[in-house]
Amino acid sequence: MEINWNNKEPIYLQLRDRLVELIMDGLLSEGDALPSVRQISSEQRINPITVSKAIQILVDDGLVEKKRGLGMYVVTGAKEKLSKQERVKFLEQEWPQIIERIERLGLEIHELIGSHKAR
């Protein structure tokens, strides 16, 4: 699991977001075990409490469950639930900022589509 840390958000939220990406991309499927707190902590060189905090958010959101003595597992329906949540988050929080930036820069739709196709 590769994470490019930034200074804008707390590490536990960045880790939570990376785990969400792994679930949404299908790299962690429903029923799959998450890497252990110890494993993530060691690989990422972060405090185990930070890792636990990130995973607890996923548990609280109903995306991951603890199986006693076995570890943490992605629940059935997690990808669909995340997809809905992330769409709402994008449309309500991120998209308005993007629109403002587009308008501020005076960009036209053909410029946006053309720049995307050029990649």
WOWOWO-V614334 format. One record per backbone hydrogen bond with DSSP energy under -0.5 kcal/mol. CO is the residue of the C=O (numbers start at 0). NH is the residue of the N-H. If there is no record, write none. Layout:
co: (CO:CO)
nh: (NH:NH)
This chain:
co: (2:9:9:10:11:12:13:14:15:16:17:18:19:20:21:21:22:26:28:31:35:36:37:38:39:40:40:46:46:47:48:49:50:51:52:53:54:55:56:57:57:58:62:64:64:65:66:66:70:71:72:73:74:76:77:78:79:80:81:82:83:84:85:86:87:88:88:89:92:93:94:95:96:97:98:99:100:101:101:102:107:107:108:109:110:111:112:113:115)
nh: (4:12:13:14:15:16:17:18:19:20:21:22:23:24:26:27:25:28:31:73:39:40:41:42:43:44:45:49:50:51:52:53:54:55:56:57:58:59:60:62:63:61:74:66:72:67:69:70:66:33:64:30:77:80:81:82:83:84:85:86:87:88:89:90:91:92:93:94:96:97:98:99:100:101:102:103:104:105:106:105:110:111:112:113:114:115:116:117:118)
